[in-house]
């Protein structure tokens, strides 16, 4: 046991000697969580639009000013003819064009169906759909105000309640995702490199002939990083709560325990990668390129898993971040306890065990 | 000139010798392009609906059956009480809960007005907005239906005095792949180009072969050119395969000029490997290089406008984005491929990228010390 601690001590010294890496280790997650916590949002504000008003009447003018004062839109340019629409879109500065036909006011006054065209640039599709929806709602409100009907019979009054996030803040969905991504990648990349480096430098053989067991070598390598990453995790959670105002409705102890578990899993993935490869280059490439994009795309961080093709939904089950994101949202926002998160927790534990066992086996056969 | 060619040949040999790496550089990005493009879908589908029907009337069951016929909704369960419904929200078993109060039908007849409650899981705000929008429009349709049954003469239609006609240009089917694939393609180019270039050069530093190069008569710029060219060429191969995948597998249109796309791809690749070179210069170990690359790449990727529109970001993030090459190239990809923009129409992006490339490369050359 004394030998083991001496080894852990040595590993700590290694890490602390490299100030730059240490700075990156703590600085990088901090900056990323803050940056993305504030920057990423799906809320639409001041989208640039163009207006082609062929009518220049009272109603078209009023609707235009309604649109522009809503806070969703800002006027980029007034167009005067149809061909200009295409030009404007191709420059890529505007997202939508509102077109009023020449006799818009007249038809509107006569209570005939007058038409407004909303042309949206759907090469950026989400924005396009939202903009069209906002504009349609504003136009509908305008007409409703113009003919206030008397009480209509049999009206169903819909009361919507947005549970868990009444202000519909984007941070609630992005922050847990960024937390999972940063913790996973930073932890996995660190351990994937350490063992690969020992192999490359030839010091792994020195370790192999030392009286330390495989198990001790692996845990000795993991322990310092586990500690550092956990401090990191706590820092990130504190940022989420105090700076980005994600509530903490559940138990802090449980959240910390799950974070520790997730970090342990990430570190064991790193160990696993490094046992498969012989060079740092390949280990890094594997841990960054192969893990980064799937974590962003398939974990439910950005794209809803239910909307993916069935095959990808199955694949998403092996993405560890998926479970951690569910856990963080569950504990922090919903305030649920371990009883509701048992499945996710068991899966994370199971994954860690599998990676550790395979890594131990691989290491053994290699050094034998 | 001959020296550079020799250096390039040497680099290529080195790359081709490492079979694992080569495979990862060529196969991994293409697989990811295919898989991730299929995953990149913001569509709100299969919403789990739970219903609390305390009325059990003809109207309440008619309303419920409306929901079961819509594709976006999957009726998950009926629960007898509000409390149990809330539990389903907590356990992720429901996205949306419809609460039909007792006397719903009677109130509609007698009071001319009844209340319905929607509870929406709003952790994902934009999804919640869409879900409640869908649900409200179904309920309003139902409302109109029963109203016209009971009051056939009602002038309900007149409120729709303005007809709003929507047209979605450049992607009328609202196919997510159309706008995601060009973005993902460039994202992968940046990721691979910058990372491999960075790691490759730091590696020489770490294992000491850099010093061997330093004692050769080779010039600074020759060394850099020799190092970067192979990665740019491999990047162009990746780009070609990726483009073919986009055009033929995902049926992405190519409205604009192919030559223009290649011109931009070349510029962007120069920038990517230049970035990698710069990162390698400021790091001492491969580990540092990897973390630095990770930091820059994630920053570029998440702020690029691929996932969340850049216009919605706070002002400081938009200023930061002036330095984001991925933002410009994604705009170019979408504009040229989908809208058929000409060079003139994307000249701003071109000059921005040119400036970024020039500064990255000169910064990298300047920071590179032959004395290591």
Interface residues (C-beta under 8 A of the other chain):
Chain A: X18 X20 X21 X24 X25 X28 X31 X32 X35 X36 X38 X39 X40 X41 X42 X43 X44 X45 X46 X47 X48 X89 X90 X91 X92 X95 X108 X111 X113 X114 X115 X116 X117 X118 X119 X120 X121 X122 X123 X124 X125 X126 X127 X128 X129 X130 X132 X133 X135 X136 X139 X140 X142 X143 X144 X146 X147 X149 X151 X152 X153 X154 X155 X156 X157 X158 X159 X160 X161 X162 X163 X164 X165 X166 X168 X169 X170 X172 X173 X181 X185 X186 X189 X190 X193 X197 X277 X279 X280 X281 X282 X284 X285 X286 X288 X289 X290 X292 X293 X294 X296 X297 X298 X302 X303 X304 X306 X307 X308 X309 X312 X315 X326 X329 X330 X333 X334 X336 X340
Chain B: X18 X20 X21 X24 X25 X28 X29 X32 X35 X36 X38 X39 X40 X41 X42 X43 X44 X45 X46 X47 X86 X89 X90 X91 X92 X108 X109 X112 X113 X114 X115 X116 X117 X118 X119 X120 X121 X122 X123 X124 X125 X126 X127 X128 X129 X132 X133 X136 X139 X140 X142 X143 X146 X147 X150 X151 X154 X155 X156 X158 X159 X160 X161 X162 X163 X164 X165 X166 X167 X168 X169 X170 X171 X172 X174 X176 X178 X179 X187 X188 X191 X192 X195 X196 X199 X200 X203 X283 X284 X285 X286 X287 X288 X290 X291 X292 X293 X294 X295 X297 X298 X299 X301 X302 X303 X305 X307 X308 X309 X311 X312 X313 X314 X317 X320 X331 X334 X335 X338 X339 X340 X341 X342 X345 X346
